[in-house]
Amino acid sequence: MEKRRRFPVMANRFLRRASASEAVRKLSARMILERGLIADGDRILIAVSGGKDSTVMAWTLAALRRSLKLNYSLAALHISSDFCSCCKKPALRLRLAAWDIPFTDIFVPITERLKPGEKMNCYWCSTQRRTELLKYAVENGFNKIALGHHLDDIIETFFMNMTAKGELSAMPVLLKYRKYPVSLIRPLGYVEERQIIACAAEQDILRAACTCPYGANSRRLEIRKRLAEFTGGDRAVKRRILKSLCGKTFDFLAENG
Amino acid sequence: MEKRRRFPVMANRFLRRASASEAVRKLSARMILERGLIADGDRILIAVSGGKDSTVMAWTLAALRRSLKLNYSLAALHISSDFCSCCKKPALRLRLAAWDIPFTDIFVPITERLKPGEKMNCYWCSTQRRTELLKYAVENGFNKIALGHHLDDIIETFFMNMTAKGELSAMPVLLKYRKYPVSLIRPLGYVEERQIIACAAEQDILRAACTCPYGANSRRLEIRKRLAEFTGGDRAVKRRILKSLCGKTFDFLAENG
């Protein structure tokens, strides 16, 4: 492992055998085992948007079914809306079928639910989707919902909440709901976005990936730029930031006693 | 006294009335009252290095004795060592006397205490000083120790611990020791370094300020540079970062349940 890591991604492919797909699979397995994201008998609902992240996650969870000594089932749910439905849905359905993951598509009138005078925004859309996801999972006997957020998403959210809201909060890699018999898991929490892009290219996923027409909001793009400067893109620094979020004691933050 | 403080030294004193000294006093008062740093009857030991930060803090705590409706006593302790003793100590003593703060100087052989083969470093020095401070405070009936760390120090430490150690920890503005009847307080926690420098200039403190011969270590200088880029020097962003450290719930960090 140590030896392989010495060769950068673009190095001679005859010398180097470790692929991005292998790295994504290994990092996801580590996340799942280290943080107890999946247990034997879990019924996992994968939230698939049609984008690269959730598709790579579906591929990873399907691949890990064979290698992890855990017995879990997978199904995928896509939420179409009145302003955005994945344009590559038939391809997505075929791909998931090839990975032995049943696919369901539901329609939610997200724009329609806006009250008069309210504008469409990312917060509103994600809240509506989350509610529908939870409802579907509970009604259909799933006990885990897998979301495709990766290391860069989690760190960006952490820095956005800290600098814009004055709150220490991020996207938990494991979140147990108190009200519902369901947990959220983020198996790609150790994986960088560039690794997902490389993996998607290797698995021929990128060609059929779709992105939200609203794109990333400007505040997120700004924090992404500043974070890239701050971390210098150093993978080890990013992983230490994630590690710090996983700490259990916060006695030495601002007040104690 | 009050009139004088309103006029900053460098600004046009006919046009501008709010001074850096006033800002430092107000922010410190806010920190003390909002976070309950000082209570009636407190016996506060001020750790004075001879540098600008702790001298400005001593000036602030002396000035606030008159305006806050809190009855507390002040004394200052300076720790001289075999590698660094404040070269401006007589001036410091006179200044503190003018502010009605009794001054004590003790000697600690910090370099001498190093085990053979060990090198002098900031961590070792600060641990030794902290131990002596605590010992002196407990033996002499002080229940609070005031340290001169400011907003930039606290944020830098937070980012250093996060990116280098993978830990969410900073310099608490209030730290109660479990083993000793003493608490640490950092009344300058809301004040930026540039405000301290301006206040020190106004109060004619800079001329007699002394700095550690070891200076800031290179890792701290590096993080300082990157942080300045990240926050863009935006005071509001820095305050929101501090606010985030003062939060009480961390349910949405990395794991929950």
HADDOCK unambig.tbl for C-alpha pairs under 7 A between the chains (distance, minus, plus):
assign (segid A and resid 162 and name CA) (segid B and resid 240 and name CA) 6.64 0.50 0.50
assign (segid A and resid 162 and name CA) (segid B and resid 241 and name CA) 5.48 0.50 0.50
assign (segid A and resid 162 and name CA) (segid B and resid 244 and name CA) 5.79 0.50 0.50
assign (segid A and resid 163 and name CA) (segid B and resid 237 and name CA) 5.34 0.50 0.50
assign (segid A and resid 163 and name CA) (segid B and resid 240 and name CA) 5.65 0.50 0.50
assign (segid A and resid 163 and name CA) (segid B and resid 241 and name CA) 5.59 0.50 0.50
assign (segid A and resid 164 and name CA) (segid B and resid 240 and name CA) 6.94 0.50 0.50
assign (segid A and resid 165 and name CA) (segid B and resid 240 and name CA) 6.81 0.50 0.50
assign (segid A and resid 166 and name CA) (segid B and resid 240 and name CA) 4.24 0.50 0.50
assign (segid A and resid 166 and name CA) (segid B and resid 241 and name CA) 5.56 0.50 0.50
assign (segid A and resid 166 and name CA) (segid B and resid 243 and name CA) 5.25 0.50 0.50
assign (segid A and resid 166 and name CA) (segid B and resid 244 and name CA) 4.27 0.50 0.50
assign (segid A and resid 167 and name CA) (segid B and resid 244 and name CA) 4.13 0.50 0.50
assign (segid A and resid 167 and name CA) (segid B and resid 247 and name CA) 6.70 0.50 0.50
assign (segid A and resid 168 and name CA) (segid B and resid 244 and name CA) 5.17 0.50 0.50
assign (segid A and resid 168 and name CA) (segid B and resid 245 and name CA) 6.78 0.50 0.50
assign (segid A and resid 168 and name CA) (segid B and resid 250 and name CA) 6.67 0.50 0.50
assign (segid A and resid 168 and name CA) (segid B and resid 253 and name CA) 6.92 0.50 0.50
assign (segid A and resid 169 and name CA) (segid B and resid 250 and name CA) 6.58 0.50 0.50
assign (segid A and resid 169 and name CA) (segid B and resid 252 and name CA) 4.92 0.50 0.50
assign (segid A and resid 169 and name CA) (segid B and resid 253 and name CA) 4.67 0.50 0.50
assign (segid A and resid 170 and name CA) (segid B and resid 252 and name CA) 5.77 0.50 0.50
assign (segid A and resid 170 and name CA) (segid B and resid 253 and name CA) 4.81 0.50 0.50
assign (segid A and resid 170 and name CA) (segid B and resid 254 and name CA) 6.70 0.50 0.50
assign (segid A and resid 171 and name CA) (segid B and resid 252 and name CA) 6.46 0.50 0.50
assign (segid A and resid 171 and name CA) (segid B and resid 253 and name CA) 6.35 0.50 0.50
assign (segid A and resid 171 and name CA) (segid B and resid 254 and name CA) 6.37 0.50 0.50
assign (segid A and resid 172 and name CA) (segid B and resid 252 and name CA) 5.69 0.50 0.50
assign (segid A and resid 172 and name CA) (segid B and resid 253 and name CA) 5.35 0.50 0.50
assign (segid A and resid 172 and name CA) (segid B and resid 254 and name CA) 3.77 0.50 0.50
assign (segid A and resid 172 and name CA) (segid B and resid 255 and name CA) 5.05 0.50 0.50
assign (segid A and resid 173 and name CA) (segid B and resid 254 and name CA) 5.39 0.50 0.50
assign (segid A and resid 173 and name CA) (segid B and resid 255 and name CA) 5.88 0.50 0.50
assign (segid A and resid 174 and name CA) (segid B and resid 254 and name CA) 6.83 0.50 0.50
assign (segid A and resid 174 and name CA) (segid B and resid 255 and name CA) 4.96 0.50 0.50
assign (segid A and resid 174 and name CA) (segid B and resid 256 and name CA) 6.20 0.50 0.50
assign (segid A and resid 175 and name CA) (segid B and resid 255 and name CA) 6.00 0.50 0.50
assign (segid A and resid 175 and name CA) (segid B and resid 256 and name CA) 5.00 0.50 0.50
assign (segid A and resid 175 and name CA) (segid B and resid 257 and name CA) 6.67 0.50 0.50
assign (segid A and resid 176 and name CA) (segid B and resid 256 and name CA) 6.14 0.50 0.50
assign (segid A and resid 176 and name CA) (segid B and resid 257 and name CA) 5.46 0.50 0.50
assign (segid A and resid 226 and name CA) (segid B and resid 230 and name CA) 5.48 0.50 0.50
assign (segid A and resid 230 and name CA) (segid B and resid 226 and name CA) 5.49 0.50 0.50
assign (segid A and resid 230 and name CA) (segid B and resid 230 and name CA) 6.27 0.50 0.50
assign (segid A and resid 237 and name CA) (segid B and resid 163 and name CA) 5.34 0.50 0.50
assign (segid A and resid 240 and name CA) (segid B and resid 162 and name CA) 6.64 0.50 0.50
assign (segid A and resid 240 and name CA) (segid B and resid 163 and name CA) 5.65 0.50 0.50
assign (segid A and resid 240 and name CA) (segid B and resid 164 and name CA) 6.96 0.50 0.50
assign (segid A and resid 240 and name CA) (segid B and resid 165 and name CA) 6.81 0.50 0.50
assign (segid A and resid 240 and name CA) (segid B and resid 166 and name CA) 4.23 0.50 0.50
assign (segid A and resid 241 and name CA) (segid B and resid 162 and name CA) 5.49 0.50 0.50
assign (segid A and resid 241 and name CA) (segid B and resid 163 and name CA) 5.60 0.50 0.50
assign (segid A and resid 241 and name CA) (segid B and resid 166 and name CA) 5.56 0.50 0.50
assign (segid A and resid 243 and name CA) (segid B and resid 166 and name CA) 5.26 0.50 0.50
assign (segid A and resid 244 and name CA) (segid B and resid 162 and name CA) 5.81 0.50 0.50
assign (segid A and resid 244 and name CA) (segid B and resid 166 and name CA) 4.27 0.50 0.50
assign (segid A and resid 244 and name CA) (segid B and resid 167 and name CA) 4.13 0.50 0.50
assign (segid A and resid 244 and name CA) (segid B and resid 168 and name CA) 5.17 0.50 0.50
assign (segid A and resid 245 and name CA) (segid B and resid 168 and name CA) 6.78 0.50 0.50
assign (segid A and resid 245 and name CA) (segid B and resid 253 and name CA) 5.64 0.50 0.50
assign (segid A and resid 245 and name CA) (segid B and resid 254 and name CA) 5.38 0.50 0.50
assign (segid A and resid 246 and name CA) (segid B and resid 254 and name CA) 5.03 0.50 0.50
assign (segid A and resid 246 and name CA) (segid B and resid 255 and name CA) 6.48 0.50 0.50
assign (segid A and resid 247 and name CA) (segid B and resid 167 and name CA) 6.71 0.50 0.50
assign (segid A and resid 250 and name CA) (segid B and resid 168 and name CA) 6.66 0.50 0.50
assign (segid A and resid 250 and name CA) (segid B and resid 169 and name CA) 6.58 0.50 0.50
assign (segid A and resid 252 and name CA) (segid B and resid 169 and name CA) 4.94 0.50 0.50
assign (segid A and resid 252 and name CA) (segid B and resid 170 and name CA) 5.79 0.50 0.50
assign (segid A and resid 252 and name CA) (segid B and resid 171 and name CA) 6.49 0.50 0.50
assign (segid A and resid 252 and name CA) (segid B and resid 172 and name CA) 5.72 0.50 0.50
assign (segid A and resid 253 and name CA) (segid B and resid 168 and name CA) 6.91 0.50 0.50
assign (segid A and resid 253 and name CA) (segid B and resid 169 and name CA) 4.68 0.50 0.50
assign (segid A and resid 253 and name CA) (segid B and resid 170 and name CA) 4.84 0.50 0.50
assign (segid A and resid 253 and name CA) (segid B and resid 171 and name CA) 6.39 0.50 0.50
assign (segid A and resid 253 and name CA) (segid B and resid 172 and name CA) 5.37 0.50 0.50
assign (segid A and resid 253 and name CA) (segid B and resid 245 and name CA) 5.64 0.50 0.50
assign (segid A and resid 254 and name CA) (segid B and resid 170 and name CA) 6.73 0.50 0.50
assign (segid A and resid 254 and name CA) (segid B and resid 171 and name CA) 6.41 0.50 0.50
assign (segid A and resid 254 and name CA) (segid B and resid 172 and name CA) 3.78 0.50 0.50
assign (segid A and resid 254 and name CA) (segid B and resid 173 and name CA) 5.43 0.50 0.50
assign (segid A and resid 254 and name CA) (segid B and resid 174 and name CA) 6.84 0.50 0.50
assign (segid A and resid 254 and name CA) (segid B and resid 245 and name CA) 5.36 0.50 0.50
assign (segid A and resid 254 and name CA) (segid B and resid 246 and name CA) 5.00 0.50 0.50
assign (segid A and resid 255 and name CA) (segid B and resid 172 and name CA) 5.07 0.50 0.50
assign (segid A and resid 255 and name CA) (segid B and resid 173 and name CA) 5.92 0.50 0.50
assign (segid A and resid 255 and name CA) (segid B and resid 174 and name CA) 4.98 0.50 0.50
assign (segid A and resid 255 and name CA) (segid B and resid 175 and name CA) 6.01 0.50 0.50
assign (segid A and resid 255 and name CA) (segid B and resid 246 and name CA) 6.46 0.50 0.50
assign (segid A and resid 256 and name CA) (segid B and resid 174 and name CA) 6.25 0.50 0.50
assign (segid A and resid 256 and name CA) (segid B and resid 175 and name CA) 5.06 0.50 0.50
assign (segid A and resid 256 and name CA) (segid B and resid 176 and name CA) 6.14 0.50 0.50
assign (segid A and resid 257 and name CA) (segid B and resid 175 and name CA) 6.66 0.50 0.50
assign (segid A and resid 257 and name CA) (segid B and resid 176 and name CA) 5.44 0.50 0.50
